Amino acid sequence: MLTKDKTSIYVISDSIGETAELVAQAAKIQFNSSVGDIIKFPYVFEEYQIDEIISRAKNEKCLLLYTLVTFSTKKYLKLTALRNNVPAIDVLGPVINALIDLTGRQPKLEAGLNRRLDAKYFKMIEAIEFAVKYDDGKDPRGILKADIILVGISRTSKTPLSMYLAYRNIKVANVPLVPEFDPPKELYQVSSKKVIGLTNDPEKLNSIRLERLKELGIKKSSNYANMDRILDELEYADTIFNQIKCPVINVSTKAIEETASIITSIIS
């Protein structure tokens, strides 16, 4: 039960009310213990719901914060609160009205749009975390969970492509191919339609790997950038691609964005 010397805040929304609740929390913290509970009333669409809330609020020391997008519902709440001497603030109204004046356009007036954007954002974060967790064959179990599996030898853009696609809410695992090791068995347990083989021209690979060795301070004579070794790796990769029967993309002349576009068109 609320004590009479504390002001409560009612949050009223035609969605879940997270926007007004955040505003209420930010304001409440400025008043120490003078402000009591924040009470949410989500999914308010009907006049009778507003009547019930106002009837309760008028008997308490209470402030109403509301985010209602339907004009008629918003008007009814405003007038009902005014008649009952309950202070009420339209959280989004002033901002929306200013944007109408500046843009010359009308708002969508759809409830819950912010929540839909949040859901998309969290899906993207989940995809990014997935790409990091299952990068470079760290855990082959990710192959079975991924939307796309990228397969190729070193320096065929597997990791940057994984991250780029993750920002588009696609869960990607990538698997390096090395002649001395068999690919994980999970690679043969998924549909070949989900697997994308990545390859590169030998000369381009040689140049990229030499630059990489230079960055690491390793001698150019390293087997990593040896042309014979590169040709062996490419031949091994082609063998695996043929076994899986997956599409193959040569990334030698393609930007990450272009390759990603080809991949999404393949799997769509």
C-alpha positions in Angstrom: 0.0 0.0 0.0 1.3 3.5 -0.9 1.9 5.9 1.9 0.1 9.3 1.6 3.2 11.4 1.6 4.7 9.7 -1.5 3.7 10.4 -5.0 3.2 7.4 -7.3 3.6 7.4 -11.1 1.1 5.6 -13.3 2.5 4.6 -16.7 -0.2 4.1 -19.3 0.5 2.7 -22.8 -1.1 1.0 -25.7 2.0 -1.1 -25.9 4.1 -2.5 -23.0 5.0 1.0 -21.7 8.8 0.8 -21.7 9.3 4.3 -23.1 7.2 6.1 -20.4 8.6 3.8 -17.7 12.2 4.8 -18.6 11.2 8.5 -18.4 9.5 7.8 -15.0 12.6 6.1 -13.7 14.9 8.9 -14.8 12.6 11.5 -13.1 12.0 9.5 -10.0 15.7 9.1 -9.2 16.0 12.9 -8.8 13.7 12.8 -5.8 15.2 10.2 -3.6 12.4 8.5 -1.6 9.8 11.2 -2.2 8.4 9.3 -5.2 7.0 5.9 -4.6 6.0 3.1 -7.0 5.9 3.3 -10.7 2.8 1.3 -11.7 2.4 0.2 -15.4 -0.9 -0.2 -17.2 0.1 -1.7 -20.6 -2.2 -2.3 -23.6 -4.7 0.4 -22.9 -7.0 0.7 -25.9 -10.5 1.2 -24.5 -12.2 4.1 -22.7 -13.4 1.9 -19.8 -9.8 1.0 -19.1 -9.0 4.7 -18.8 -12.0 5.2 -16.5 -10.8 2.5 -14.2 -7.2 4.0 -14.0 -8.4 7.5 -13.4 -10.9 6.4 -10.8 -8.0 4.8 -8.9 -5.6 7.7 -9.5 -7.9 10.4 -8.3 -7.8 8.9 -4.8 -4.0 8.9 -4.7 -1.2 11.4 -4.9 -0.4 10.5 -8.4 1.1 11.6 -11.8 0.1 10.0 -15.0 2.6 9.5 -17.8 1.2 8.2 -21.0 2.3 7.1 -24.5 -0.8 6.5 -26.5 -0.7 6.9 -30.3 -4.4 6.8 -31.2 -5.7 10.4 -31.1 -9.2 9.6 -29.8 -7.8 7.5 -26.9 -5.2 10.1 -26.0 -7.9 12.9 -26.1 -10.2 10.9 -23.9 -7.5 10.3 -21.3 -6.4 13.9 -21.3 -10.0 15.2 -20.8 -10.9 12.5 -18.2 -7.7 13.3 -16.2 -8.5 17.0 -16.4 -12.0 16.6 -15.1 -10.8 14.6 -12.1 -7.9 16.9 -11.3 -5.3 14.2 -12.0 -2.1 15.6 -13.5 -1.2 13.8 -16.8 1.7 14.2 -19.2 1.8 13.0 -22.8 5.4 11.8 -23.1 5.7 11.6 -26.8 3.1 14.2 -27.9 5.3 17.3 -27.9 8.1 15.5 -29.8 5.7 14.0 -32.4 4.0 17.4 -32.9 7.3 19.1 -33.4 8.4 16.5 -36.0 5.1 16.9 -37.8 5.8 20.6 -38.1 9.4 20.0 -39.3 8.8 17.2 -41.7 5.3 18.0 -42.9 4.4 14.4 -42.6 2.0 12.5 -40.4 3.2 9.7 -37.9 2.3 6.1 -38.4 0.4 6.0 -35.2 1.2 2.3 -34.6 1.6 1.0 -31.1 4.7 -1.0 -30.2 7.0 0.1 -33.0 9.8 0.8 -30.6 9.6 -2.7 -29.2 9.8 -4.2 -32.7 13.0 -2.2 -33.3 14.4 -3.5 -30.0 13.6 -7.1 -31.0 15.5 -6.6 -34.3 18.4 -5.1 -32.4 18.7 -8.0 -29.9 18.4 -10.5 -32.8 21.4 -8.7 -34.4 23.4 -8.9 -31.1 22.6 -12.6 -30.9 23.9 -13.2 -34.4 27.1 -11.2 -33.7 27.8 -13.2 -30.5 27.1 -16.4 -32.5 29.6 -15.4 -35.2 32.3 -14.7 -32.6 31.6 -18.0 -30.7 31.8 -20.1 -33.8 34.5 -18.3 -35.7 37.3 -20.2 -37.3 36.0 -23.7 -36.3 36.3 -23.0 -32.6 33.3 -25.2 -31.8 31.9 -27.5 -34.6 28.6 -27.7 -32.8 27.8 -24.3 -34.2 27.6 -25.8 -37.7 24.4 -27.5 -36.7 22.9 -24.3 -35.4 24.0 -21.8 -38.1 21.9 -20.3 -40.8 25.0 -20.2 -43.0 28.3 -22.1 -42.9 31.3 -20.5 -44.6 34.1 -22.9 -45.6 37.5 -22.1 -47.1 41.2 -22.0 -46.6 43.0 -19.2 -44.7 42.5 -15.7 -46.1 39.3 -16.2 -48.1 37.4 -13.6 -46.0 35.5 -16.1 -43.8 35.6 -14.0 -40.6 34.8 -10.6 -42.0 31.9 -12.1 -44.0 30.6 -13.8 -40.9 30.5 -10.5 -39.0 29.0 -8.6 -42.0 26.2 -11.1 -42.3 25.7 -11.1 -38.5 24.9 -7.4 -38.7 22.1 -8.5 -40.9 20.7 -10.9 -38.3 22.1 -14.0 -39.9 23.8 -16.6 -37.7 27.1 -17.7 -39.4 29.6 -20.3 -38.5 32.9 -20.6 -40.4 35.2 -23.5 -40.9 38.8 -23.4 -42.0 40.0 -26.0 -44.4 43.5 -27.4 -43.8 44.9 -30.4 -45.8 46.4 -32.0 -42.7 43.0 -32.2 -40.9 39.6 -33.6 -41.9 36.7 -31.2 -41.8 34.4 -31.7 -38.8 31.8 -34.4 -39.3 29.0 -31.8 -38.6 29.8 -30.3 -42.0 28.4 -33.4 -43.7 25.3 -33.4 -41.4 23.7 -30.2 -42.7 22.1 -29.3 -46.0 24.6 -28.3 -48.7 22.2 -25.4 -49.4 23.4 -23.8 -46.1 27.1 -24.3 -46.9 29.1 -21.7 -49.0 32.6 -22.5 -50.2 35.0 -19.6 -50.5 38.0 -19.6 -52.7 40.6 -17.1 -54.0 43.1 -16.8 -56.8 46.6 -18.2 -55.9 48.4 -14.9 -56.7 46.0 -12.9 -54.6 46.4 -15.4 -51.7 50.1 -15.2 -52.0 50.1 -11.4 -51.8 47.7 -11.3 -48.9 49.6 -14.0 -46.9 53.0 -12.3 -47.5 51.5 -9.1 -46.2 50.1 -10.9 -43.2 53.6 -12.4 -42.5 55.1 -9.0 -42.7 52.6 -7.7 -40.1 53.5 -10.6 -37.8 57.2 -10.1 -38.3 57.7 -13.6 -39.7 60.1 -14.4 -42.5 58.7 -14.6 -46.1 60.1 -18.1 -46.5 57.3 -19.4 -44.2 55.3 -22.2 -45.7 52.2 -20.2 -45.1 52.8 -18.0 -48.2 54.6 -20.6 -50.3 52.9 -20.9 -53.7 53.1 -24.7 -53.9 51.4 -24.8 -50.4 48.7 -22.4 -51.5 48.0 -24.5 -54.6 47.8 -27.7 -52.5 45.3 -26.0 -50.1 43.1 -24.8 -53.0 43.1 -28.2 -54.5 42.1 -29.7 -51.1 39.4 -27.1 -50.7 38.0 -28.0 -54.1 37.8 -31.6 -53.1 35.8 -30.8 -50.0 33.5 -28.5 -52.0 32.8 -31.3 -54.5 32.1 -33.7 -51.6 29.6 -31.4 -50.0 28.2 -30.2 -53.4 28.0 -26.6 -52.1 28.1 -23.4 -54.1 31.5 -21.8 -54.4 32.4 -18.1 -54.6 35.7 -16.7 -55.7 36.3 -13.6 -53.5 39.5 -12.4 -55.3 37.8 -9.4 -57.0 34.8 -8.9 -54.7 34.2 -6.6 -51.9 32.8 -8.0 -48.7 29.4 -6.4 -49.4 29.3 -7.9 -52.9 30.1 -11.4 -51.6 27.6 -11.1 -48.8 24.9 -10.1 -51.4 25.7 -13.2 -53.5 25.5 -15.4 -50.4 22.1 -14.1 -49.2 20.7 -14.5 -52.8 21.9 -18.1 -52.8 20.2 -19.0 -49.5 17.0 -17.0 -49.9 
